[in-house]
Amino acid sequence: MVGDKSQNVELTDHEAELYDRQIRLWGLESQKRLREAKILLIGLNGYGAEIAKNIILAGVKAITFLDHRNVTVQDRCSQFLAPRELLGKNRAEASVQRAQSLNPMVNVKADTSNVDDKPDKYFSKFNVVCATQCTITQIKRINEACRKHNTKFFSGDVWGSLGYTFADLMTHEYVEDVIQTKKIQISESGEPMQKDKFENIVVTERHVDTFVPFKSILNITKSSLPKDSEIYYMILIMLNYREKYGKDPLPSERGSEDFAAEAAGIIKKYDLEDKINHLVEGDLYAQISPVCAIVGGIMGQEIIKTVSQKGTPHNNLFVFNPDTLCGKILRLGQS
């Protein structure tokens, strides 16, 4: 039930002072839940660094960086947690010191293992798992492991100037503050009101929402997608390319035959003609820092809402469109 897990958690005076603004924003009980949360973040590219920053500043108990990759030249564009002098070093380890300095009260750890080497039970140690820079096979496997162990799951990516977040919270309970207008019939003196008077009151409502696994949002039929969903097709193209080649296309591979073939497959499957050609030919290479900040901020916000159980979570796909510079929530795979 909402609120049960944090009842025995107490904040120290220093924590109460440090998180004062947040406590006033989302309440003491929500901050207590955050204080007990253990987060696993897979992938420490620029997008992962933005997610880490937001989670650490919110005041979770612990966050583990899981990444077997090394810091690359491309990381310099957006990965602000890894110092330039650590080029070629493991990305998770290179990010710990700066991440820890953001909030000394959060336990920040690095794991240099490959996620493929982790058993399913490994994910049960965390309240939330957030996977970035993973293949479709990896995302589905991690998602299913999280479901088996009742761990909240997120995945997301940024390619150039487009990005997405996905959430599978299974059955999720949360509260939401709603402003309602109430008619006042009696004045402060106890006399009936001469004219109708209204005041706004805040009412806390409890809700339950159901989510679907990542595999359910793949291969959605065109007829079930809302209008202006071009970014969904781009996500499929990018994930399919990574699944097939084990990496994302590099700036030096712009216009490559391999990438063009993956794009052509999706365009043909969904009968898109030339509707997404401008996106396919756009900036999909490396990660643009402002987009990492925007989409990483959304991901961090969603993880915080999930752990604190305060606020309506995105159910289930958030996409960022580089053409409009706007985000959109798509609810896909629901029966």
NUPA-845443 format. One line per field, with one value per residue: residue number from 1; residue in three letters; chain; x, y, z of N, C-alpha, C in turn. Coordinates in steps of 0.001 Angstrom, whole numbers, plus 500000, padded with zeros to 6 digits. Layout:
BEGIN
k <- (NUM;...)
r <- (ALA;...)
c <- (A;...)
npx <- (X;...)
npy <- (Y;...)
npz <- (Z;...)
capx <- (X;...)
capy <- (Y;...)
capz <- (Z;...)
cpx <- (X;...)
cpy <- (Y;...)
cpz <- (Z;...)
END
This chain:
BEGIN
k <- (1;2;3;4;5;6;7;8;9;10;11;12;13;14;15;16;17;18;19;20;21;22;23;24;25;26;27;28;29;30;31;32;33;34;35;36;37;38;39;40;41;42;43;44;45;46;47;48;49;50;51;52;53;54;55;56;57;58;59;60;61;62;63;64;65;66;67;68;69;70;71;72;73;74;75;76;77;78;79;80;81;82;83;84;85;86;87;88;89;90;91;92;93;94;95;96;97;98;99;100;101;102;103;104;105;106;107;108;109;110;111;112;113;114;115;116;117;118;119;120;121;122;123;124;125;126;127;128;129;130;131;132;133;134;135;136;137;138;139;140;141;142;143;144;145;146;147;148;149;150;151;152;153;154;155;156;157;158;159;160;161;162;163;164;165;166;167;168;169;170;171;172;173;174;175;176;177;178;179;180;181;182;183;184;185;186;187;188;189;190;191;192;193;194;195;196;197;198;199;200;201;202;203;204;205;206;207;208;209;210;211;212;213;214;215;216;217;218;219;220;221;222;223;224;225;226;227;228;229;230;231;232;233;234;235;236;237;238;239;240;241;242;243;244;245;246;247;248;249;250;251;252;253;254;255;256;257;258;259;260;261;262;263;264;265;266;267;268;269;270;271;272;273;274;275;276;277;278;279;280;281;282;283;284;285;286;287;288;289;290;291;292;293;294;295;296;297;298;299;300;301;302;303;304;305;306;307;308;309;310;311;312;313;314;315;316;317;318;319;320;321;322;323;324;325;326;327;328;329;330;331;332;333;334;335)
r <- (MET;VAL;GLY;ASP;LYS;SER;GLN;ASN;VAL;GLU;LEU;THR;ASP;HIS;GLU;ALA;GLU;LEU;TYR;ASP;ARG;GLN;ILE;ARG;LEU;TRP;GLY;LEU;GLU;SER;GLN;LYS;ARG;LEU;ARG;GLU;ALA;LYS;ILE;LEU;LEU;ILE;GLY;LEU;ASN;GLY;TYR;GLY;ALA;GLU;ILE;ALA;LYS;ASN;ILE;ILE;LEU;ALA;GLY;VAL;LYS;ALA;ILE;THR;PHE;LEU;ASP;HIS;ARG;ASN;VAL;THR;VAL;GLN;ASP;ARG;CYS;SER;GLN;PHE;LEU;ALA;PRO;ARG;GLU;LEU;LEU;GLY;LYS;ASN;ARG;ALA;GLU;ALA;SER;VAL;GLN;ARG;ALA;GLN;SER;LEU;ASN;PRO;MET;VAL;ASN;VAL;LYS;ALA;ASP;THR;SER;ASN;VAL;ASP;ASP;LYS;PRO;ASP;LYS;TYR;PHE;SER;LYS;PHE;ASN;VAL;VAL;CYS;ALA;THR;GLN;CYS;THR;ILE;THR;GLN;ILE;LYS;ARG;ILE;ASN;GLU;ALA;CYS;ARG;LYS;HIS;ASN;THR;LYS;PHE;PHE;SER;GLY;ASP;VAL;TRP;GLY;SER;LEU;GLY;TYR;THR;PHE;ALA;ASP;LEU;MET;THR;HIS;GLU;TYR;VAL;GLU;ASP;VAL;ILE;GLN;THR;LYS;LYS;ILE;GLN;ILE;SER;GLU;SER;GLY;GLU;PRO;MET;GLN;LYS;ASP;LYS;PHE;GLU;ASN;ILE;VAL;VAL;THR;GLU;ARG;HIS;VAL;ASP;THR;PHE;VAL;PRO;PHE;LYS;SER;ILE;LEU;ASN;ILE;THR;LYS;SER;SER;LEU;PRO;LYS;ASP;SER;GLU;ILE;TYR;TYR;MET;ILE;LEU;ILE;MET;LEU;ASN;TYR;ARG;GLU;LYS;TYR;GLY;LYS;ASP;PRO;LEU;PRO;SER;GLU;ARG;GLY;SER;GLU;ASP;PHE;ALA;ALA;GLU;ALA;ALA;GLY;ILE;ILE;LYS;LYS;TYR;ASP;LEU;GLU;ASP;LYS;ILE;ASN;HIS;LEU;VAL;GLU;GLY;ASP;LEU;TYR;ALA;GLN;ILE;SER;PRO;VAL;CYS;ALA;ILE;VAL;GLY;GLY;ILE;MET;GLY;GLN;GLU;ILE;ILE;LYS;THR;VAL;SER;GLN;LYS;GLY;THR;PRO;HIS;ASN;ASN;LEU;PHE;VAL;PHE;ASN;PRO;ASP;THR;LEU;CYS;GLY;LYS;ILE;LEU;ARG;LEU;GLY;GLN;SER)
c <- (A;A;A;A;A;A;A;A;A;A;A;A;A;A;A;A;A;A;A;A;A;A;A;A;A;A;A;A;A;A;A;A;A;A;A;A;A;A;A;A;A;A;A;A;A;A;A;A;A;A;A;A;A;A;A;A;A;A;A;A;A;A;A;A;A;A;A;A;A;A;A;A;A;A;A;A;A;A;A;A;A;A;A;A;A;A;A;A;A;A;A;A;A;A;A;A;A;A;A;A;A;A;A;A;A;A;A;A;A;A;A;A;A;A;A;A;A;A;A;A;A;A;A;A;A;A;A;A;A;A;A;A;A;A;A;A;A;A;A;A;A;A;A;A;A;A;A;A;A;A;A;A;A;A;A;A;A;A;A;A;A;A;A;A;A;A;A;A;A;A;A;A;A;A;A;A;A;A;A;A;A;A;A;A;A;A;A;A;A;A;A;A;A;A;A;A;A;A;A;A;A;A;A;A;A;A;A;A;A;A;A;A;A;A;A;A;A;A;A;A;A;A;A;A;A;A;A;A;A;A;A;A;A;A;A;A;A;A;A;A;A;A;A;A;A;A;A;A;A;A;A;A;A;A;A;A;A;A;A;A;A;A;A;A;A;A;A;A;A;A;A;A;A;A;A;A;A;A;A;A;A;A;A;A;A;A;A;A;A;A;A;A;A;A;A;A;A;A;A;A;A;A;A;A;A;A;A;A;A;A;A;A;A;A;A;A;A;A;A;A;A;A;A;A;A;A;A;A;A;A;A;A;A;A;A)
npx <- (500840;500331;502600;503275;505906;507823;507453;509030;511344;513561;514582;517716;518712;520435;519819;517143;517495;519060;517353;515188;513744;512764;511199;509193;508104;507235;506591;507167;506927;507298;509953;511203;510808;512372;514841;515339;515700;517242;519063;519726;521703;522183;524588;526584;526658;526282;523552;522952;524494;523100;520705;521689;522647;520237;518881;520660;520834;518260;518271;518451;519062;521151;523089;524018;526402;526468;528530;530444;531885;534388;535451;534955;535919;533585;532035;532798;531160;528853;529028;529397;530239;532507;535862;538001;540638;540440;539960;539483;539419;537418;533961;532017;533533;535009;533098;532315;533533;532890;530126;529601;530334;528196;526278;527086;525715;524586;525142;527386;528300;530455;530270;532005;531246;529841;526480;525309;526504;525349;523280;519721;518744;520299;519159;517188;518092;517616;515462;514694;515471;517263;517790;520052;521445;521270;520681;517786;517305;518664;517231;514645;515204;516247;514037;512102;513341;513233;510479;509956;511089;509771;510690;510869;511016;512868;513683;515679;516937;519153;519666;521615;519653;517187;515085;513990;511939;511005;508659;508031;506149;504731;502132;501207;500981;500014;499913;498156;498008;495185;493563;490588;487491;485598;482431;481669;479450;478897;479916;482928;482004;479885;477462;475090;476243;476044;476573;477548;480542;483751;486408;489681;490744;493125;493123;494070;494419;494202;495609;495747;497693;498265;500931;502726;505108;508289;508462;505893;505467;506782;506741;504173;501002;500333;497831;497098;498629;498853;498346;501146;503384;505999;508489;508398;508781;511385;512723;512427;513981;516568;516968;516754;518981;521065;520612;521270;523919;525282;526012;525695;525177;528041;529259;530955;529815;527627;524872;525366;525172;524252;522782;520856;519513;518257;516523;514968;513619;511808;510355;509123;507650;505740;504573;505378;506298;507657;507607;509241;511728;513229;513925;515416;517570;518602;520205;521510;523633;526115;525620;523606;524148;522131;519761;520170;520007;517323;515756;516982;516353;513596;513513;514801;512955;510710;511607;511976;509313;508196;509536;508961;506269;504568;502623;501493;502678;504385;502779;503165;505392;507587;508397;510802;510729;512829;512163;509963;510788;509481;507931;506138;503650;503068;500756;501173;500632;498670;495931)
npy <- (498805;502349;504364;502603;501536;503396;504107;503633;504995;507562;510929;512547;515557;517000;515968;516742;519496;519719;518686;520344;522038;520196;518573;520352;520533;517910;516527;515025;512210;511230;511992;510395;507885;508125;508333;505736;504345;502209;502386;501150;502041;501544;502041;504710;507013;510317;510779;508971;510166;512546;511522;510263;512508;513908;512012;511586;514145;514304;512706;509846;506620;504956;504552;502596;502464;500774;499680;498480;499681;501949;505405;507537;509569;510646;510877;513247;515243;515303;513880;514772;513867;512333;513045;514739;513851;511198;509744;506776;505215;503111;503812;503840;503829;506148;508071;508231;509906;512676;512404;511594;513900;515559;514959;514082;512439;510356;507021;506199;503911;501983;499563;497519;495464;493564;493862;491594;489552;489443;487693;486988;487351;489338;491835;492053;493294;495946;498853;500247;499812;501196;501190;502023;502476;499836;496706;495470;492808;492724;494662;493507;491164;492126;493577;491536;490105;492008;492208;489682;489876;491956;494591;497972;499155;500936;502176;503804;506138;508383;509616;511566;514208;513234;511370;509030;507792;504935;503194;500512;499809;497830;496966;499898;502006;505258;508672;511738;515215;517156;520078;521351;523117;524636;525502;528105;528387;529514;532335;533547;534641;533107;533639;533246;533407;536345;536503;534063;532375;531104;528788;527436;524148;521645;518333;515066;512420;508900;506528;503769;502267;500310;498745;497732;495290;495971;494563;494601;497011;496976;496658;497723;498136;500239;501445;501609;503555;506933;510091;511907;510405;509963;509717;507337;505410;506025;505325;502543;502019;502815;501116;498619;498712;498800;496365;494586;495220;495667;498142;501771;503887;505696;509138;509195;507332;508317;508183;505564;502370;500216;501403;502747;500569;499438;501524;501606;499199;499575;501731;500565;498505;499926;501433;504133;505841;508872;510105;510123;510687;513042;512865;510506;511329;513188;514504;512019;511082;510449;512208;514948;517500;519348;517928;515551;516611;517419;515029;513299;514650;514277;511481;511219;512608;510927;508592;509543;510257;507717;506278;507905;507754;509802;511714;511503;508955;508668;506735;504888;505436;508021;510410;512442;514985;516181;517989;519563;520198;519301;517172;514036;511875;508501;505950;502762;499348;498518;496513)
npz <- (500000;499472;501133;503223;503360;504213;506835;509137;508691;509418;508976;509367;511149;509541;507008;506793;506667;504327;502360;502491;500700;498850;500500;501169;498693;497779;500111;503386;503757;501175;500717;502590;501469;499187;500443;501192;498863;496445;493551;490292;487648;484345;482012;481318;479582;478100;478453;480525;482525;483025;484053;486362;487812;488476;490052;492165;493338;494294;496527;497031;498584;497616;494624;491883;489374;486433;483994;481393;479473;478082;478550;475819;472951;471903;474191;475329;474444;475996;478402;481412;483880;483726;483839;481468;481423;481957;479718;477933;480194;482394;482149;484203;486607;486167;486513;489134;491169;490637;490603;493227;494588;494143;496008;499030;500776;499494;498552;496209;493789;491621;489036;486993;485384;482628;481688;480681;482041;484467;486746;486773;489352;490396;489875;491720;493962;493907;494049;491818;488406;485784;482438;479929;476628;475766;474022;472192;472936;475402;476877;477009;478415;480897;481760;482105;484160;486186;486502;487528;490020;491179;490756;489871;486515;484066;480802;478282;475795;474062;470889;469045;468460;469255;471506;474109;476835;478714;480743;482938;485428;486452;488575;489945;492733;493721;494939;494377;494425;494160;493109;494257;493951;496438;497708;499911;502515;504955;506776;508473;510818;511383;510268;507582;504168;502165;499462;497033;497742;496984;497581;497068;497650;498588;497700;498439;496339;495816;493619;491282;488807;485859;484141;481152;479873;478172;475757;474827;473580;471235;467693;467246;465704;462899;462828;465482;466552;467651;465872;464471;465366;464615;465846;467206;465195;464509;466842;466740;464451;465301;467517;466297;464616;466522;467769;465736;464985;467317;468252;468101;465205;464094;463882;461661;460075;458829;456681;455898;454216;455724;457825;456304;455234;457499;458166;455837;456058;458209;457213;455004;456242;457744;455845;455255;453343;452415;454871;457152;456250;456589;459249;459331;457857;459497;462510;464158;465498;467929;471074;471823;474058;475256;474670;476022;478580;478690;478143;479928;482242;482311;482620;485125;486708;486452;487693;490284;490918;490872;492931;495169;495144;494520;492510;489077;487055;483840;481500;478821;477327;476645;474252;472564;470260;467806;465810;466615;469109;471321;473783;473977;475271;474847;475122;474894;473739;475491;476361)
capx <- (500000;501049;502978;503621;507311;508714;506976;510050;512523;513628;515638;518517;518549;521183;519034;515965;517937;519520;516230;514051;512930;512070;510179;508061;507520;506483;506194;508148;506850;507908;511407;511633;510877;513574;516007;515532;515714;518486;518863;520746;521734;522992;525010;526979;526941;525795;522168;523023;525036;522009;519794;522384;522666;518917;518548;521541;520425;516976;518545;518206;520015;522332;522982;525112;526667;526893;528955;531730;532525;535352;535171;535374;535934;532190;531495;533145;530076;527733;529240;530082;530708;533810;536862;538674;541898;540162;539642;539976;539167;536046;533036;531362;534506;535395;531988;531946;533992;532062;528754;529565;530438;526886;525540;527869;524855;524169;526199;527588;529218;530677;530407;532558;530821;528891;525154;524996;527090;524598;522125;518442;518551;521059;518292;516276;518701;517324;514058;514490;516529;517136;518708;520317;522454;521131;520008;516412;517390;519040;516125;513572;515668;516316;512655;511454;513950;512680;509097;509982;511504;508967;511532;510409;511946;512865;514717;515645;518121;519232;520477;521670;518695;515907;515235;512764;511956;509955;508464;507204;506033;503803;500993;501830;500109;500575;498965;498235;497294;494269;492905;489139;486818;484546;481554;481562;478063;478801;481052;483705;481199;478824;476264;475011;476889;475127;476863;478318;481984;484416;487825;490358;491314;493949;492651;494995;493722;494995;495365;496500;497804;498894;501879;503057;506552;508852;508174;504535;505406;507479;505920;502795;500420;500228;496479;496952;499468;498232;498980;502410;504185;507173;509643;508293;509415;512819;513216;512546;515127;517806;517097;517020;520374;521907;520417;521936;525349;525874;526462;524951;525971;528966;529200;531682;529004;526429;524454;525887;524216;523662;521740;519799;518744;517384;515474;514084;512775;510716;509541;508302;506725;504661;504082;505585;506725;508742;507201;510289;513022;513980;514461;516448;518732;518948;521330;521266;524951;526586;524525;523619;524051;520832;518737;520427;519499;515858;515215;517490;515561;512308;513733;515040;511672;509832;512127;511669;507871;507916;510033;508252;504842;503862;502464;501100;503813;504128;502435;504396;506495;507762;509292;511184;510799;513775;511554;509098;511411;508443;507778;504800;503473;502300;500364;501186;500623;497603;494796)
capy <- (500000;503614;504917;501621;501151;504417;504545;503532;505725;508917;511758;513285;517003;517470;515588;517608;520815;519601;518398;521162;522509;519035;518142;521267;520315;516655;515985;514289;510767;510958;512107;509205;506766;508351;508086;504284;503742;501767;502515;500645;502774;500821;502902;506041;507996;511629;510626;508353;511133;513456;510767;510096;513802;514213;511053;511819;515390;514089;512150;508418;505996;504462;504353;501816;502655;499522;499946;497850;500446;502981;506771;507765;510961;511069;511202;514615;516150;515378;513130;515733;513235;511723;514061;514557;513131;509771;509157;505409;504497;502621;504935;503821;504258;507531;508976;508150;511012;513871;512081;511596;515289;516202;514727;513129;511574;509231;506036;506023;502802;501627;498143;497493;494239;493615;493506;490229;488612;489510;486783;487668;487679;490559;493012;492081;494086;497358;499282;500694;499568;502060;500664;502828;501958;498381;496167;495009;491553;493048;495371;492557;490234;492847;493900;490330;489809;492978;491812;488481;490241;493106;495784;498921;499142;502009;502158;505014;506443;509606;509518;512891;515166;512613;510474;508456;507070;503921;502743;499364;499833;496736;497614;500991;502850;506584;509699;512965;516349;517760;521287;521368;524353;524368;526642;528459;528781;530251;533229;533312;535050;532125;534065;532791;534301;537104;536111;532825;532531;529830;528705;526250;523254;520579;517010;514001;511275;507689;505898;502575;502149;499071;498944;496548;495170;496610;493788;494896;498240;496747;496198;498216;498360;501644;501930;501822;504677;508244;510907;512551;509458;509625;509363;505908;504659;506265;504504;501178;501962;502889;499901;497501;498824;498398;494923;493846;495504;495758;499520;502808;504438;506771;510276;508861;506382;509012;507768;504243;501438;499392;502175;502992;499340;499308;502536;501195;498113;500140;502560;499651;497790;500808;502174;505530;506606;509807;510867;510261;510830;514153;512392;509519;512066;514210;514327;510851;510555;510941;512717;516397;517763;519864;516885;514676;517303;517404;513676;512790;515280;513579;510161;511404;512991;509755;507687;510171;510100;506306;505917;508682;507441;511074;512219;510549;508594;508494;505356;504277;505865;509455;510620;513830;515237;517270;518962;520468;520419;518995;515789;513478;510613;507502;504782;501701;497959;498241;495790)
capz <- (500000;499459;502428;504227;503402;504778;508132;510169;508250;509945;508418;510335;511062;508371;505826;506759;506209;502945;501465;502941;499571;498282;501454;501004;497370;497658;501402;504175;503525;499874;500876;503325;500512;498388;501299;501306;497525;495821;492110;489370;486377;483368;480912;481796;478537;478492;478914;481841;483471;483400;484930;487638;488503;489028;491102;493312;493988;494965;497849;497213;499500;496910;493180;491322;487950;485797;482624;481080;478399;478458;478128;474438;472495;471756;475511;475693;474042;476937;479637;482282;485106;483471;483486;480180;481577;482137;478423;477822;481439;482523;482278;485516;487606;485895;486842;490548;492017;490426;491011;494680;495069;494025;497252;499830;501575;498650;498333;494773;493532;490221;488710;485633;484716;481519;482191;480252;483000;485715;486815;486973;490769;490692;489772;492869;495037;493679;493957;490435;487431;484611;481433;478740;475707;475724;472847;472436;473688;476779;477530;477302;479448;482168;482112;482619;485453;487133;486770;488362;491377;491604;490690;488858;485392;483074;479773;477475;475007;473260;469676;468454;469004;469609;472645;474675;478106;478830;482122;483299;486882;486782;489229;490706;493545;493948;495354;493595;495014;493197;493605;494059;494360;497410;497982;501323;502775;506219;506954;509681;511974;511583;509569;506176;503210;501335;498095;496927;497818;496744;497915;496547;498650;498018;498095;498045;495766;495641;492323;490906;487354;485412;483053;480355;479641;476992;474554;474376;472786;469977;466574;467343;464383;462534;463139;466920;466947;467430;464840;464822;466158;463802;466673;467528;464109;464604;467954;466228;463539;466072;468328;465390;464182;467652;467966;464661;464885;468644;468513;467399;464100;464447;462960;460434;459311;458350;455350;455564;453615;456788;458492;455318;455098;458670;458030;454744;456544;459007;456314;454201;457128;458187;454681;455636;452158;452717;456051;458165;455584;457178;460520;459013;457349;460477;463434;464995;465808;469225;471893;471968;475482;475707;474572;477172;479764;478663;478271;481195;483293;482356;483210;486544;487304;486506;488723;491569;491152;491130;494259;496186;494995;494507;491160;488046;486201;482414;481153;479270;476463;476400;473112;472331;468827;467514;464901;467364;470413;472305;474175;473854;475975;474115;475930;473887;474164;476468;475750)
cpx <- (500881;501337;503453;505115;508193;508370;508063;511336;512471;514791;516410;518262;519253;520420;517807;516318;518324;518355;514989;513148;512130;510949;508950;507360;506678;506213;507258;508125;507471;509428;511959;511745;512109;514825;516305;515740;517119;518251;520031;520616;522705;523317;525299;527473;526393;524383;522149;523541;523957;521023;520402;522349;521336;518540;519370;521136;519104;517146;518157;519258;521305;522043;524231;525206;527193;527238;530332;532513;533511;534918;535755;535402;534515;531574;531784;532028;529048;527982;530073;530594;532099;534817;537582;539946;541695;539669;540281;539790;537701;535092;532360;532310;534886;534337;531704;532309;533126;530616;528625;529597;529116;526096;526278;527015;524321;525362;526300;528654;529324;530835;530835;532174;529951;527537;524757;525523;526351;523432;520845;518256;519270;520148;517317;516811;518296;515823;513704;515714;516253;518208;518824;521386;522456;520451;518584;516417;517729;517895;515019;513967;515699;514912;511947;512024;513406;511238;509049;510293;510823;509806;511031;511470;511739;513924;514593;516954;518009;520155;520488;520707;517309;516136;513905;513012;510799;509879;507585;507202;505102;502505;501548;500777;500785;499484;499205;497424;496479;493596;491424;488561;485631;483743;481442;480158;477905;480071;481789;482929;480067;477536;476270;475619;475838;475297;477675;479809;482632;485869;488406;490957;492088;493487;493645;494208;494676;494602;496198;496518;498577;499731;502151;504573;506982;508483;506799;504437;506188;506504;504446;502263;500244;498878;496289;497813;498736;498964;500263;503263;505456;508366;509588;508998;510936;513443;513394;513760;516436;518025;517391;518465;521307;521810;521226;523443;526049;526390;525534;525807;526815;528812;529894;530899;527708;526116;524955;524778;523523;522536;520571;518917;517791;516231;514472;513139;511585;509785;508613;507253;505515;504118;504181;505949;507871;508498;508300;511676;513874;514591;515594;517731;519231;520115;521005;522556;525540;525382;524687;523288;522692;519713;518917;519849;517981;515314;515715;516759;514202;512467;513964;513758;510759;510296;511810;510184;507540;508321;509236;506761;503989;503818;502171;502280;503407;503882;502153;505622;506472;508756;509561;511447;511740;513215;510774;509720;510402;508435;506332;504743;502578;502008;500166;501112;499568;496448;493474)
cpy <- (501253;504052;503911;501481;502135;504815;504567;504275;507143;509667;512431;514778;517560;517151;516490;519004;520781;519463;519233;521574;521363;518551;519034;521072;519054;515940;515121;512796;510387;511020;510904;508002;506903;507987;506592;503594;503395;501671;501866;501409;502073;501764;504316;506919;509349;511597;510025;509301;512109;512771;510639;511388;514072;513287;511316;513082;515232;513423;510706;507847;505603;504352;503618;502089;501338;499795;499325;498642;501474;504348;506984;509254;511487;511480;512642;515605;516337;514698;513964;515116;512620;512799;513723;513712;511625;509115;507768;504575;504044;503760;504996;504335;505721;508530;509081;509408;512259;513625;512130;513012;516043;516095;513665;512155;510378;508309;505746;504949;502547;500117;498080;496232;494541;493156;492092;489183;488589;488522;487571;488135;488970;491780;493124;492927;495551;497628;499673;500316;500447;501652;501616;502130;500424;497950;495760;493737;491819;493718;494396;491608;490899;493167;492692;489938;490741;492618;490625;488827;491511;494376;496693;499065;500339;501706;503438;505216;507835;509330;510897;513822;514566;511639;509969;507959;506084;503462;501504;499276;498735;497320;498651;501825;504198;507532;510946;514042;517050;518974;521253;522685;524015;525634;526866;529004;529613;531085;532888;533700;534081;532461;533521;533839;535020;536743;534825;533130;531163;529907;527413;525452;522153;519243;515966;512786;510101;507003;504632;502499;500877;499329;497623;496480;495780;495874;494103;496155;498127;496273;496543;498473;499855;502231;502229;502966;505996;509004;511538;511676;509046;509177;507900;505075;504833;505455;503059;501033;501923;501637;498682;497512;498346;496891;494120;494012;495678;497132;500486;503342;505625;507943;509998;507915;507006;508581;506394;503347;500596;500135;502439;501762;499142;500301;502129;500091;498612;500969;501688;498966;498639;501692;503684;506436;507555;510596;511057;510420;511931;513765;511397;510210;513123;513825;513216;510315;511247;511481;514222;516747;518312;518825;515871;515291;517239;516002;513010;513393;514623;512211;510264;511738;511787;508751;508235;510021;508664;505909;506623;508380;508711;511597;511122;510219;508515;507018;505290;504752;507379;509612;512106;514028;516413;518319;520019;520904;520232;517505;515346;512137;509706;506330;503611;500309;497604;497560;496487)
cpz <- (500000;500889;503439;504443;504153;506210;509202;509806;508807;509299;509540;510174;509827;507087;505687;506263;504737;501974;501795;501792;498963;499200;501340;499669;497325;498976;502062;503866;502184;499964;501638;502392;499614;499175;501428;499965;497057;494319;491362;488062;485440;482213;481363;480645;479000;479042;480316;482901;483939;484339;486321;488451;489191;490172;492356;494064;494739;496323;498033;498162;498783;495420;492711;489829;487383;484337;482401;480034;478960;477945;476730;474117;472362;473096;475911;475362;475151;478278;480610;483580;484955;483056;482175;480310;481780;480846;478323;479076;481490;482855;483643;486588;487422;486344;488326;491327;491857;490849;492526;495246;494963;495319;498066;500632;500787;498425;496839;494546;492031;490095;487250;484865;483504;482038;481790;481223;484334;485685;487070;488416;491150;490745;490940;494010;494970;493676;492532;489615;486217;483610;480252;477908;475683;474428;473208;473270;475149;477526;477923;478425;480817;482674;482723;483977;486533;487488;487733;489814;491880;491733;489575;487767;484478;482014;478958;476744;474414;472095;469021;469145;469249;470757;473157;476095;478082;480274;482175;484821;487378;487341;490196;491424;493787;494422;494526;494292;493933;493839;493255;494576;495255;497684;499485;501578;504038;506396;508248;510936;512258;510883;508137;505243;502382;499860;498108;496945;497697;497169;497343;497695;497930;498597;497583;497592;495591;494336;492178;489386;487019;484169;482334;480159;478311;475711;473984;473528;471477;468909;466726;465932;464137;462933;464623;467433;466724;466328;465385;465744;465428;464637;467081;466465;464158;465740;467507;465322;464330;466910;467450;464904;465294;467901;466956;464684;466238;469008;467804;466254;464564;463477;461631;459533;458807;456913;454939;455011;454686;457490;457552;455156;456271;458596;456960;455180;457332;458128;455479;455060;457491;457067;454915;454471;452542;454010;457081;457539;456208;458520;460306;458566;458328;461367;464425;465599;467029;470000;472069;473421;475929;475663;475697;478445;479833;478942;479554;482382;483444;483017;484713;487293;487468;487556;490110;491903;491525;492537;495352;496217;495052;493074;490156;487137;484735;482122;479653;478468;476294;475263;472937;470856;468541;466563;465664;468690;471537;472613;474067;474573;475142;475051;474969;474533;475175;475753;476073)
END
